[in-house]
Amino acid sequence: MSPELAAERHLAHGGWATIITARTKIEARVLVTERIRPLRVQGQWLHQVGLPYHWGSKGIARGDSANDLFPLVLDPNVHIQEVKAATCDIRPGRVKRKR
C-alpha cells in the first residue's frame, strides 16, 4: 500500500492489518511502498491495496488467503475472477478469532 494510505489508516510497515469485504475478513502483514500510488479520480483520492490471490493455502505462505475475500464469479468474456476492481476496508490489527 502507499505511504498515504498507511498514514490515513494508522498502519505500520511490517505490522498487521485486517482486510474486510462484504464476504469475509482476513489478516495480512503490511508492506508500505512508494511503488503503489494513490489515484486522483474525478477530484477524489482513491487508494489501492495489493494482495496475492492465486495459491491460497496450497502456496508456500501460511495464514489467511486473499482468495477468501471475494466470491467465485468469473468475468463472462475471459473467465478471470472479478477481483481486479473490488472494494475493501482495511484496518490496523489482527482478525479477532473465536476460541
N, C-alpha and C positions, 0 to 999 in steps of 0.2 A: 504494500500500500504506500501511498505518498506520505511524505512528512506532514503535509497539511491535514490529511485525514487522521493520521495518528494523533496529531495535536488536538484536533477537534473532538475526537472520541476518547482522549486520555489513554492512548495505547502506547506501550513502550516496546522498542525493538527487542526481540527475544522473549517478551512476555507472552501471556496467554490472552486470547480473545475468544468470545463466543459469537459465532456467525448464525443468524436466525433468518429463516424463510417461513413462508406460510406452511410448509410441510413439517419441518423439524428444526433442531439446532445442533450444532457441532462445536467443538473447541479446536483451536489451532494455535500454533506459535505465530507471533507477529514478525514479519520481515518488513522493515521500513526502508524504502529505496527511492532515490530521485528518478529512477527509470520509469516509474508509474506516476504520471502527472494528472492533476485534476483537469477536467474538460469544462470549457465555458460553452453552454448551450442555451441559446435564447436568453442570455443575460444571467443565467443561473450557473453556479459551480456544481458539477457532478463529479463524484469520486468513483474509482474502480477498485474492486477487491479481487485479487487473483488467487485462485485455488487450483491445485492439480486434481483432476477428477477421473482419470481413466482407470486406475487399477484397483481402487477400493481396498479391501482387506487382503487382496491377492498380491499386492506390491510389497516392496521392501520396507515401507514406512508402516509404523504401527499407530493405532489410535483411531479417531473418528475419520470417516470418509466423506469427502465433499459430494460424492455421488448421492448420499442420502438426502441432501438439501432440496433436490428437485425431482419432480415426477418423471416417470419413464415415458416421455412423449417425444416422438420424432418429428422433425420437420418433414412435411409431406413431399417436398421436392428432392431432397438429398439424403434423407433418413439420418440426420445428425440430431443428437439431443438438443433441446431448446434451452441450453444453459448459457449461451453467449450473450443473451440480452435479458438476464434475470435480475431481480432486485433482492436485496437483503438488508438486514440491520447488522451492525457489528458493535459489540460492547466489550469493555475490558473484563478480564476474569475468565474462569473456567465454568463449564457447564455444571450446574447443580444436579447431582445424580441421587436417585433414591437408593437407599442401602437395603 
